Amino acid sequence: MSQKLKQINGISLNRLYGLNLVTSCQYMVTYLCLNVALSYILSNSVFVFSLFTGIYLMSMGLGAFLANRINFKKENVDQIIIYNALIGMLVINPGVSLLMYFNESLFAHFRNSGTNYLPITFIIGIILTVLNGLFSGSELPLFSKLIEGEDTKQGNFLTRILTVDYLGTCLGVLVFSFVLFPFWGLINSMAFSQFATVLILGVVFAKFPRKTKTYWISYGLLFLISLTLLVFRVKFLTEINSLSF
Protein backbone atom coordinates (compact mmCIF):
# COMPACT_ATOMS: atom_id res chain seq x y z
CA MET A 1 0.00 0.00 0.00
CA SER A 2 1.13 3.54 -0.59
CA GLN A 3 2.25 5.54 2.41
CA LYS A 4 1.80 9.19 3.24
CA LEU A 5 4.97 10.93 2.19
CA LYS A 6 6.31 13.57 4.58
CA GLN A 7 9.96 13.80 3.52
CA ILE A 8 12.00 13.17 0.40
CA ASN A 9 15.77 12.74 0.65
CA GLY A 10 15.50 14.06 4.20
CA ILE A 11 13.69 17.23 3.04
CA SER A 12 10.30 18.19 4.45
CA LEU A 13 7.59 18.43 1.81
CA ASN A 14 6.46 21.71 3.34
CA ARG A 15 9.87 23.18 2.56
CA LEU A 16 9.60 22.00 -1.03
CA TYR A 17 6.17 23.60 -1.32
CA GLY A 18 7.55 26.78 0.24
CA LEU A 19 10.47 26.81 -2.17
CA ASN A 20 8.17 26.42 -5.16
CA LEU A 21 5.83 29.15 -3.92
CA VAL A 22 8.66 31.66 -3.41
CA THR A 23 10.51 30.99 -6.66
CA SER A 24 7.38 30.95 -8.86
CA CYS A 25 6.30 34.25 -7.31
CA GLN A 26 9.71 35.82 -7.87
CA TYR A 27 10.03 34.53 -11.44
CA MET A 28 6.70 36.16 -12.26
CA VAL A 29 7.70 39.45 -10.60
CA THR A 30 10.94 39.38 -12.59
CA TYR A 31 9.03 38.68 -15.81
CA LEU A 32 6.70 41.62 -15.17
CA CYS A 33 9.59 43.95 -14.25
CA LEU A 34 11.39 42.99 -17.45
CA ASN A 35 8.28 43.57 -19.57
CA VAL A 36 7.61 46.95 -17.99
CA ALA A 37 11.22 47.99 -18.63
CA LEU A 38 11.07 46.81 -22.25
CA SER A 39 7.68 48.49 -22.77
CA TYR A 40 9.23 51.78 -21.68
CA ILE A 41 12.33 51.26 -23.82
CA LEU A 42 10.51 50.13 -26.97
CA SER A 43 7.49 52.43 -26.43
CA ASN A 44 5.04 49.63 -27.25
CA SER A 45 3.51 47.80 -24.30
CA VAL A 46 1.07 45.69 -26.36
CA PHE A 47 3.84 44.37 -28.61
CA VAL A 48 6.20 43.67 -25.70
CA PHE A 49 3.69 41.89 -23.47
CA SER A 50 2.28 39.85 -26.37
CA LEU A 51 5.61 38.75 -27.84
CA PHE A 52 7.49 38.22 -24.61
CA THR A 53 4.63 36.31 -22.99
CA GLY A 54 4.87 33.83 -25.86
CA ILE A 55 8.66 33.64 -25.52
CA TYR A 56 8.38 33.15 -21.75
CA LEU A 57 5.82 30.33 -22.04
CA MET A 58 7.85 28.64 -24.79
CA SER A 59 10.97 28.83 -22.62
CA MET A 60 9.12 27.32 -19.66
CA GLY A 61 8.13 24.40 -21.87
CA LEU A 62 11.72 24.05 -23.07
CA GLY A 63 12.98 24.13 -19.48
CA ALA A 64 10.52 21.40 -18.51
CA PHE A 65 11.55 19.32 -21.53
CA LEU A 66 15.28 19.62 -20.81
CA ALA A 67 14.91 18.89 -17.08
CA ASN A 68 12.87 15.81 -17.90
CA ARG A 69 15.30 14.57 -20.54
CA ILE A 70 18.45 14.93 -18.43
CA ASN A 71 19.02 11.76 -16.43
CA PHE A 72 19.76 13.03 -12.89
CA LYS A 73 20.42 10.57 -10.10
CA LYS A 74 17.59 10.77 -7.60
CA GLU A 75 19.94 11.34 -4.68
CA ASN A 76 21.33 14.43 -6.42
CA VAL A 77 18.05 16.02 -7.48
CA ASP A 78 17.70 18.04 -4.26
CA GLN A 79 21.09 19.63 -5.00
CA ILE A 80 20.01 20.41 -8.56
CA ILE A 81 16.84 22.08 -7.25
CA ILE A 82 18.91 24.28 -4.93
CA TYR A 83 21.32 25.34 -7.67
CA ASN A 84 18.49 25.87 -10.15
CA ALA A 85 16.88 28.39 -7.78
CA LEU A 86 20.14 30.12 -6.82
CA ILE A 87 21.56 30.39 -10.33
CA GLY A 88 18.20 31.58 -11.65
CA MET A 89 18.17 34.43 -9.14
CA LEU A 90 21.85 35.20 -9.73
CA VAL A 91 21.42 35.57 -13.49
CA ILE A 92 17.95 36.97 -14.05
CA ASN A 93 17.22 39.64 -11.45
CA PRO A 94 20.47 41.61 -11.73
CA GLY A 95 20.11 41.16 -15.48
CA VAL A 96 16.98 43.33 -15.60
CA SER A 97 18.75 46.19 -13.83
CA LEU A 98 21.78 45.85 -16.08
CA LEU A 99 19.52 45.83 -19.14
CA MET A 100 18.12 49.22 -18.16
CA TYR A 101 21.56 50.66 -17.45
CA PHE A 102 22.97 49.23 -20.68
CA ASN A 103 20.12 50.69 -22.73
CA GLU A 104 20.57 54.17 -21.27
CA SER A 105 24.33 53.92 -21.85
CA LEU A 106 23.71 53.08 -25.51
CA PHE A 107 21.28 55.98 -25.75
CA ALA A 108 23.86 58.39 -24.31
CA HIS A 109 26.53 57.07 -26.69
CA PHE A 110 24.48 57.06 -29.90
CA ARG A 111 22.04 59.92 -29.31
CA ASN A 112 23.80 62.24 -31.76
CA SER A 113 24.74 59.67 -34.40
CA GLY A 114 21.27 58.48 -35.37
CA THR A 115 22.29 54.84 -34.86
CA ASN A 116 19.43 52.49 -33.98
CA TYR A 117 20.67 50.66 -30.87
CA LEU A 118 17.28 49.22 -29.83
CA PRO A 119 17.79 45.83 -31.57
CA ILE A 120 20.65 45.18 -29.13
CA THR A 121 18.41 45.88 -26.14
CA PHE A 122 15.66 43.79 -27.75
CA ILE A 123 17.95 40.76 -28.12
CA ILE A 124 19.17 41.04 -24.52
CA GLY A 125 15.54 41.21 -23.39
CA ILE A 126 14.80 38.00 -25.28
CA ILE A 127 17.81 36.28 -23.69
CA LEU A 128 16.72 37.29 -20.18
CA THR A 129 13.16 36.16 -20.87
CA VAL A 130 14.36 32.78 -22.15
CA LEU A 131 16.58 32.30 -19.07
CA ASN A 132 13.71 33.23 -16.78
CA GLY A 133 11.46 30.71 -18.51
CA LEU A 134 14.09 27.95 -18.51
CA PHE A 135 14.75 28.16 -14.77
CA SER A 136 11.07 28.52 -13.96
CA GLY A 137 9.93 25.69 -16.23
CA SER A 138 12.55 23.22 -15.03
CA GLU A 139 11.37 23.26 -11.41
CA LEU A 140 8.30 21.03 -11.69
CA PRO A 141 10.06 18.18 -13.56
CA LEU A 142 12.84 18.30 -10.97
CA PHE A 143 10.31 17.99 -8.15
CA SER A 144 8.69 15.06 -9.93
CA LYS A 145 12.06 13.30 -10.17
CA LEU A 146 12.35 13.46 -6.39
CA ILE A 147 9.48 11.03 -5.87
CA GLU A 148 10.43 8.50 -8.55
CA GLY A 149 10.47 5.10 -6.88
CA GLU A 150 8.76 6.33 -3.70
CA ASP A 151 6.00 4.10 -2.36
CA THR A 152 3.38 6.82 -2.49
CA LYS A 153 0.76 8.29 -4.76
CA GLN A 154 2.73 10.58 -7.02
CA GLY A 155 -0.41 12.29 -8.23
CA ASN A 156 -1.10 13.84 -4.81
CA PHE A 157 2.39 15.34 -4.61
CA LEU A 158 2.38 16.63 -8.18
CA THR A 159 -1.10 18.13 -7.79
CA ARG A 160 -0.02 20.03 -4.71
CA ILE A 161 3.20 21.21 -6.37
CA LEU A 162 1.22 22.43 -9.40
CA THR A 163 -1.29 24.16 -7.12
CA VAL A 164 1.47 25.91 -5.18
CA ASP A 165 3.24 26.85 -8.42
CA TYR A 166 0.13 28.46 -9.91
CA LEU A 167 -0.64 30.13 -6.58
CA GLY A 168 2.88 31.61 -6.50
CA THR A 169 2.50 32.89 -10.06
CA CYS A 170 -0.83 34.51 -9.20
CA LEU A 171 0.64 35.97 -6.02
CA GLY A 172 3.51 37.47 -8.02
CA VAL A 173 1.08 39.17 -10.40
CA LEU A 174 -1.08 40.55 -7.57
CA VAL A 175 1.82 41.78 -5.43
CA PHE A 176 3.54 43.44 -8.39
CA SER A 177 0.36 45.01 -9.78
CA PHE A 178 -1.18 46.29 -6.53
CA VAL A 179 1.73 46.76 -4.12
CA LEU A 180 5.20 46.87 -5.64
CA PHE A 181 4.93 48.85 -8.86
CA PRO A 182 2.21 51.38 -7.87
CA PHE A 183 3.89 52.37 -4.59
CA TRP A 184 7.59 51.65 -5.09
CA GLY A 185 8.20 51.87 -8.82
CA LEU A 186 10.27 49.55 -10.99
CA ILE A 187 13.76 49.82 -9.45
CA ASN A 188 12.54 49.58 -5.85
CA SER A 189 10.26 46.68 -6.76
CA MET A 190 13.17 44.69 -8.20
CA ALA A 191 15.49 45.48 -5.31
CA PHE A 192 13.05 44.75 -2.46
CA SER A 193 11.48 41.66 -4.03
CA GLN A 194 14.85 40.11 -4.80
CA PHE A 195 16.28 40.76 -1.35
CA ALA A 196 13.14 39.36 0.32
CA THR A 197 13.32 36.27 -1.91
CA VAL A 198 16.98 35.70 -1.04
CA LEU A 199 16.23 35.87 2.68
CA ILE A 200 13.32 33.44 2.35
CA LEU A 201 15.42 31.04 0.26
CA GLY A 202 18.02 31.06 3.03
CA VAL A 203 15.36 29.98 5.53
CA VAL A 204 13.96 27.32 3.19
CA PHE A 205 17.39 25.89 2.38
CA ALA A 206 18.50 25.94 6.05
CA LYS A 207 17.15 22.43 6.67
CA PHE A 208 18.20 20.98 3.32
CA PRO A 209 20.82 18.25 3.89
CA ARG A 210 24.17 17.94 2.12
CA LYS A 211 24.79 21.62 1.43
CA THR A 212 28.14 21.83 -0.32
CA LYS A 213 30.82 24.52 -0.60
CA THR A 214 29.35 25.48 -3.97
CA TYR A 215 26.03 26.17 -2.27
CA TRP A 216 27.56 28.53 0.29
CA ILE A 217 29.49 30.37 -2.41
CA SER A 218 26.41 30.68 -4.63
CA TYR A 219 24.14 31.81 -1.82
CA GLY A 220 26.73 34.23 -0.46
CA LEU A 221 27.18 35.77 -3.90
CA LEU A 222 23.42 36.03 -4.41
CA PHE A 223 22.98 37.66 -0.99
CA LEU A 224 25.79 40.15 -1.70
CA ILE A 225 24.36 41.11 -5.11
CA SER A 226 20.82 41.54 -3.81
CA LEU A 227 22.03 43.59 -0.83
CA THR A 228 24.14 45.80 -3.12
CA LEU A 229 21.18 46.44 -5.44
CA LEU A 230 19.01 47.26 -2.43
CA VAL A 231 21.47 49.65 -0.78
CA PHE A 232 22.47 51.48 -3.97
CA ARG A 233 19.07 51.47 -5.69
CA VAL A 234 18.63 55.26 -5.37
CA LYS A 235 22.10 55.95 -6.70
CA PHE A 236 21.48 53.49 -9.51
CA LEU A 237 18.25 55.25 -10.47
CA THR A 238 19.99 58.64 -10.34
CA GLU A 239 22.73 57.34 -12.62
CA ILE A 240 20.22 56.00 -15.15
CA ASN A 241 18.35 59.30 -15.17
CA SER A 242 21.59 61.24 -15.71
CA LEU A 243 22.32 59.20 -18.83
CA SER A 244 18.95 60.13 -20.30
CA PHE A 245 19.68 63.85 -20.42
N, C-alpha and C positions, 0 to 999 in steps of 0.2 A: 504493500500500500504506500501511497505517497505520503510524505511527512511535511509538516509545516516548516518552511524554510525561514530561519531567522538570521543566519549568517552565511556568507560565501567567502571562502578563503580567509576566514577570520574577520571579515568586515560585516558590520551590522547593516541590514537592509535599509534601515532608516537613514543611515549615512549615505548610502548609494542614492536613495530617493532625494535626499537633501542636496547632494552634489548635482544631480540632474536638474533639479529645480533652479539652483543658482546659476549654473552654466547656461541653461536654455534661456533664462531671463536676460543674462548679460549678453549673450550672442544676439538676441533680438534688439536690445538697447544699442549695441554696437552697429547693427545693420541699419537701424533708424538714424543714428547719428551720422553714419556714412552717407546715407541717402539725402539727409538734410543738407550736409556739406556740399555734396555734388549738385543738388538742386540749386543751391546758391551760386556755385561756380559756373554751372552750365546754363543757368537762367531758364530752366525748363523742368519743373517738378513732375509734370505728368509723364514726360519721356523717361526721366530718371527712375521714378518709382515703378513704372511699368517694366522697363528693360531690366533693371537691376533686381527686381523681385523674381523675374524669370531666371536670371543668372544665379541668384541665391538658391532658389529651389532646385535647379539643376545640379548645383554644386553639392547640396545636401544629399541628393540622390547618388551622386558620384562618390561622396564620402562614405555613405552607407554601403555601396557596392564594393569599394576598395577594402573597407574594414572587414567585410564579410568574406572577401576572397583571400585575404592574407591569413595564413595558417598560424595563429598565435597559440602557444602552449597555454592551457587553461591556468596554470599556476602563475603565469606572467601577465595575465590580462589585467589584474588590478593595477600593476605598475604602468601598463600602457594607458589605462584610463586616467591615471594621475598625470602622466606626461602629456596626454592629449589635451587635458584641461589647461595645464600650465603653459604649454607651448602656444596653444591657441590664444591665451590672454597676452602672452609676451609679444606675439607677432601682430595681432589684429588691432588691439586698442591703441597702442602708441602709433600704429600705422595711420589711423584716422587723423590724429593730430599732425603727424608729419606730412600727410597729404595736403592739409590746409596750408601749412607753412611753405611747403614746396611750391604749391600753386601760386601763392602770393609772391614768392621769390622769383618765379618765372615771369609773373606779371611785371614786377619791378624791373627785371632785366630786359624784357622785350617790349615794354610799353611804347617806346618811341620808334621801334623798327617795323612795326606792323606784322610781326611774325605771329602766326597762330600756334600758340603753345598748348591749347586746350586738349588736343588729342593725347598728349603725354599724360596729363592729369586724368583723362578718361580711361586710359589703359591701366594706370595705377589703381584707379577706383575699381576696375574689373578684377584686377589681381586680388585686392583686399576683399572684395565680395566673394570671390571663389574660395579664398582661404577661410573666410568666416563660415561659408557653407560646408566646406570639407570637414573642419573640426566639429562643427555642430552636427552634421549628418552621421559622423562616424561613431558618435556616442552610443546610440541605441544598439547597433550590432555588437559593440564591445560589451555592453551589459548583457546581451543575450548569450554571448560566449561564456560568461561567468557561470551560467547555470547548466551548461552542457554536461550531461552525465549525472546531474543531481537527481536524487530520488524525490522529485516534487513535481507539481503541476506547473510547467513552464508558462502556461497561458496566464495564470494569475500574476506572476511576476512581471511578465511583459506588458500586460494590461495596465498594471499600476505604474510601470515606468513610462509608458506612453501617455497615461493620464497626467502624470507629474510633468512630463516634457511639454505637453500642450498647455498645461496650467502655467508653467514658467514662461512660455512664449507669450501667452495672453497677459501675464503679469508685467512682462517687459514692455509690452505695447501700452498698457494702462499707466504704468509708472512714468514712462517717458512722455506720453501725451498729456497727462494731467498734472504731473508733479515736476519732473526734471526740466523739460524744455520750457514750459511756460514761466516758471519761477527762477530758474537758474541759467537758462541759455545753453548753447551747445557745448562750449568749452567746459563750463562747470559741471554739466551733466556727465560728460565723459570722465572727467577727473574724479568726481565723487562716486559715480557708479563703479568705476574700475577699482578704486581703493576699497570700497565696501565689499566688492566681490572677492578681492584678494584676502581680506581679513576673514571672510566667511569660509573661503577655501582652506585657509590655515586651520580653522576649527574643525572642518569636515575631515581633513586629511590627518588630524592629530592622532586619531585612533586607527589609521590604516597601518597594517604591519609592513615590515620589510622596506622601510623608507631608506633609500640609498643616498650616497654622496651626491649623485646627480640630482636627486630630488631637492636636497637642501640648497644646492647651487641655483637650481632653476627657480625655486620659490623665493630665495633671497634676492635674486635678480629681479623677479617680477615685483616683489614688495618694494624694492628700491626705485624701480621705474615708476610704479604707480604713486609712490610717495613724492617723487620728484615732480611729476605732472600735477599733483595736487597742490604742492607748496608753491610752485612757480606758474600756476595757471594764469594769474593776473598779468604777470610779466610776459608770458607767452602771448596772451591776447593783445597786449599793448604792442608787442613786436610785430604781430601780424597786421594790426591796424596801421602801423607806421610804414609798412611796405606797400600799403594800398594807396598812399598819397605821395 
